[in-house]
Amino acid sequence: MSAITQAITQTNNEFNQALSKQTGSTLDKDSFMLLLVTQFKYQDPLNPMDDKEFISQMAQFSSLEQMMNMNESMEGLTEATNNQTLINATSYIGKQVSVAGNTIGKVTDATGVSTISTFRYAFGDNVTKGTLSVKDGNGNTIYTEDLAGKQAGVTFEFNWDGKNGAGLPADDGVYTVTLSAFNSSGEAVLSDQVVDATVTGLVNQNGSVYLGMDGGQLLELSNIRQVTLPKTVANAPLNPDEGSNDSEGGVGEGSTEAGDSSAGAEGDSSVAEGDTENPENTGNEDAANGAA
């Protein structure tokens, strides 16, 4: 085998070895440098590479390295941002949120009490005919409801009882509510849809943060419309000392009443003393003494 053939074979082997390290269809900076050095190593000494071509290839290598470093920095920044978003989203735990979407969930505890997400919707036009359907994870319709006569601009609330069309309890799981509505002209009517549920946890999945709801479903954080306190907490005093203030007020009123009672008692005592000084009473006492 000639020296030229050996050189070509060795160059081909080194280049293939560099390509085997690639996970994608493009070269990284190490493979690019290896290719450039191999080109220098086996170039024709009687016809070496032109200096302008060399400078051009070095500039390409520098640009490639900067772009790859920038890409790594952006990936790190994206990851840090997602982690910070996840940390900030922990403030939603225990709160009731309204999230754009149509995914509801059903969870039954050990006592047999089921927690089911509330679904709310509003139409952009009057509905003359239509149906509301609840579908399971396999796309099977297990419950339907008539939507005829729904007015535009009115928010309707769907509180599913967790039963199928036959009145039997449905399994726990995640369900989808779909609306099919038409106006008087037979045209499809668009609707705005939200789900109300309480946040129980957070999930960072594929670079996006999802809220884990008390119904068992996952809803994307970016789709939140409103955040409120749960209904059981919203009715309670926000100030833990508020009840104590009422008690103190009661005590003050009691003290005032006690003071009024004391004043009344003193007044009665004064009247009693006045009766003792009454001349009629004195005459009676003298008569009693004379009789004695």
C-alpha positions in Angstrom: 0.0 0.0 0.0 1.4 3.4 -1.0 2.1 6.2 1.5 -0.7 8.3 -0.1 -3.2 5.5 0.3 -2.2 4.9 3.9 -2.6 8.6 4.6 -6.0 8.7 3.1 -7.1 5.6 5.0 -5.8 7.0 8.3 -7.5 10.4 7.7 -10.8 8.6 6.9 -10.5 6.5 10.1 -9.8 9.6 12.3 -12.7 11.5 10.7 -15.1 8.6 11.1 -14.0 8.2 14.7 -14.8 11.9 15.3 -18.2 11.4 13.7 -19.0 8.4 15.9 -18.8 10.7 18.9 -21.7 12.9 17.6 -25.2 12.4 18.9 -26.7 14.6 16.2 -26.2 15.5 12.6 -23.9 18.4 13.2 -20.2 18.6 14.3 -19.2 19.9 17.7 -16.2 22.1 18.2 -13.9 19.2 19.1 -14.7 17.3 15.9 -14.3 20.5 13.9 -10.9 21.1 15.3 -9.9 17.4 14.7 -11.0 17.7 11.1 -9.0 21.0 10.7 -5.8 19.5 12.3 -6.1 16.3 10.2 -6.4 18.5 7.1 -3.2 20.3 8.1 -1.5 17.1 8.9 -2.1 15.4 5.5 -2.1 18.4 3.2 0.2 18.4 0.1 3.5 20.0 1.1 4.0 21.2 -2.4 0.6 22.9 -2.4 -0.1 23.9 1.2 -3.4 25.6 2.3 -3.7 29.2 1.5 -3.4 31.6 4.4 -6.7 33.2 3.7 -8.4 29.9 3.7 -6.8 29.0 7.0 -7.9 32.2 8.6 -11.4 31.7 7.3 -11.6 28.2 8.8 -10.2 29.4 12.1 -12.9 32.2 12.1 -15.5 29.5 11.5 -14.2 27.5 14.4 -14.2 30.5 16.7 -17.8 31.4 15.8 -18.9 27.8 16.3 -17.3 27.7 19.8 -19.0 31.0 20.8 -22.3 29.8 19.6 -22.0 26.5 21.5 -20.9 28.3 24.7 -23.9 30.6 24.3 -26.2 27.7 23.9 -24.9 26.1 27.0 -25.4 29.3 28.9 -28.9 29.7 27.7 -29.8 26.1 28.7 -28.4 26.9 32.2 -30.4 30.1 32.4 -33.6 28.3 31.3 -33.1 25.6 33.9 -32.5 28.2 36.6 -35.6 30.1 35.5 -37.7 27.0 35.6 -36.5 26.1 39.1 -37.2 29.7 40.3 -40.7 29.5 38.8 -41.2 26.2 40.6 -40.1 27.7 43.9 -42.3 30.8 43.5 -45.3 28.6 42.6 -45.2 26.9 46.0 -47.2 29.9 47.2 -50.2 28.5 45.3 -50.4 25.3 47.4 -53.5 25.3 49.5 -55.1 28.1 47.3 -58.1 27.7 45.0 -57.3 28.6 41.5 -59.3 29.2 38.3 -57.3 27.7 35.3 -58.2 28.0 31.7 -59.0 24.5 30.4 -61.6 21.7 30.5 -59.8 18.9 32.6 -61.5 18.0 35.8 -60.7 15.3 38.3 -62.4 13.0 40.8 -60.8 11.7 44.0 -62.6 9.8 46.8 -61.1 9.6 50.3 -61.3 6.7 52.8 -64.7 8.0 54.1 -66.3 7.8 50.7 -66.4 11.6 50.2 -65.5 12.6 46.6 -63.7 15.8 45.6 -64.6 16.9 42.1 -63.3 19.9 40.2 -65.8 22.6 39.2 -66.1 23.4 35.6 -67.4 26.9 34.5 -68.1 28.1 31.0 -69.6 31.0 29.0 -70.8 31.3 25.4 -70.2 34.1 22.9 -73.6 33.6 21.4 -77.1 32.3 22.4 -77.2 28.5 22.2 -80.3 26.9 20.7 -79.0 23.3 20.8 -76.0 21.6 22.2 -74.6 19.1 24.7 -72.1 19.0 27.5 -70.2 15.7 27.7 -67.9 14.2 30.3 -65.3 11.8 28.8 -62.9 9.5 30.6 -59.2 9.0 29.9 -59.9 6.7 26.9 -62.2 9.2 25.3 -65.4 7.4 26.2 -68.4 9.6 26.9 -69.9 8.6 30.3 -72.2 11.5 30.9 -74.1 14.1 28.8 -76.2 17.2 29.6 -78.4 19.3 27.4 -77.2 22.9 26.7 -80.2 24.2 24.8 -81.4 27.7 25.8 -78.0 28.9 27.3 -77.6 32.6 26.9 -74.5 34.5 25.7 -72.3 36.3 28.2 -73.7 34.3 31.2 -71.2 32.2 33.2 -72.6 28.7 33.9 -71.2 26.3 36.5 -71.1 22.6 36.1 -70.8 20.6 39.3 -70.6 17.0 38.3 -71.9 14.5 40.9 -69.3 11.9 39.8 -71.9 9.6 38.3 -72.3 8.3 34.8 -75.4 8.5 32.6 -76.9 5.4 34.4 -76.5 7.0 37.8 -73.7 4.8 38.9 -70.5 6.2 40.5 -67.7 6.7 38.0 -64.1 5.6 38.9 -61.7 8.1 40.3 -59.5 9.7 37.7 -59.1 12.6 35.3 -61.9 13.5 33.0 -62.5 15.9 30.1 -65.5 18.2 29.7 -66.4 19.0 26.1 -69.0 21.4 24.8 -70.8 21.2 21.5 -73.1 24.2 21.0 -74.8 25.8 18.0 -76.8 29.1 17.5 -80.1 29.6 15.7 -78.2 29.6 12.4 -76.7 26.3 13.0 -73.2 27.8 13.4 -70.9 26.5 16.2 -70.7 28.7 19.2 -67.3 29.3 20.9 -67.0 29.3 24.7 -64.6 30.3 27.4 -63.8 27.5 29.8 -62.2 27.4 33.2 -61.7 24.8 36.0 -61.8 25.7 39.7 -59.8 23.5 42.1 -57.5 23.6 45.0 -53.7 23.3 44.5 -52.1 20.4 46.3 -48.7 20.2 44.7 -46.4 21.2 41.8 -44.7 19.2 39.0 -41.8 20.4 36.8 -42.3 18.5 33.6 -40.5 19.0 30.2 -39.5 22.5 31.2 -43.0 23.6 32.2 -44.5 23.9 35.7 -47.8 22.2 36.3 -50.2 22.5 39.3 -51.3 19.3 41.0 -55.0 19.7 41.9 -57.2 18.1 44.5 -59.0 16.3 41.8 -55.8 14.5 40.7 -55.3 16.4 37.4 -52.4 18.5 36.3 -53.0 22.0 35.0 -50.4 24.3 33.5 -49.2 27.2 35.7 -49.3 29.7 32.8 -53.0 29.1 32.3 -54.0 30.5 35.8 -56.8 33.1 35.6 -57.5 33.7 39.3 -56.2 32.7 42.8 -58.3 32.8 45.9 -58.5 31.3 49.3 -60.4 28.0 49.6 -64.1 28.3 50.4 -63.6 26.9 53.8 -61.0 29.5 54.6 -62.5 32.4 52.8 -65.4 32.5 55.4 -63.1 32.5 58.4 -61.6 35.7 59.9 -58.4 36.7 58.2 -57.1 38.2 61.4 -56.6 35.4 64.0 -57.0 38.0 66.8 -60.4 39.1 65.4 -62.3 36.7 67.6 -60.3 37.8 70.6 -61.2 41.4 69.9 -64.9 40.5 70.0 -64.4 38.8 73.3 -62.7 41.8 74.7 -65.5 44.0 73.5 -67.9 41.7 75.3 -66.0 41.8 78.4 -66.0 45.6 78.3 -69.7 45.7 77.8 -70.1 43.3 80.7 -68.0 45.6 82.9 -70.1 48.6 81.9 -73.3 46.7 82.8 -71.7 45.7 86.0 -70.9 49.3 86.7 -74.5 50.2 86.0 -75.7 47.5 88.4 -73.4 48.9 91.0 -74.7 52.4 90.5 -78.2 51.0 90.8 -77.3 49.2 94.0 -75.9 52.4 95.4 -79.1 54.3 94.4 -81.1 51.6 96.2 -78.9 52.0 99.3 -79.5 55.8 99.2 -83.2 55.2 99.1 -83.0 52.8 102.0 -81.1 55.4 104.0 -83.7 58.0 103.1 -86.4 55.7 104.4 -84.6 55.4 107.7 -84.5 59.2 108.1 -88.3 59.4 107.3 -90.1 61.1 110.2 -93.0 58.7 109.8 -90.6 55.8 110.6 -89.3 57.8 113.6 -92.8 58.3 115.0 -93.5 54.6 114.7 -90.3 53.8 116.5 -91.3 56.3 119.4 -94.7 54.7 119.6 -93.2 51.4 119.8 -90.9 52.6 122.7 -93.9 54.2 124.5 -95.8 50.9 124.3 -92.9 49.1 125.8 
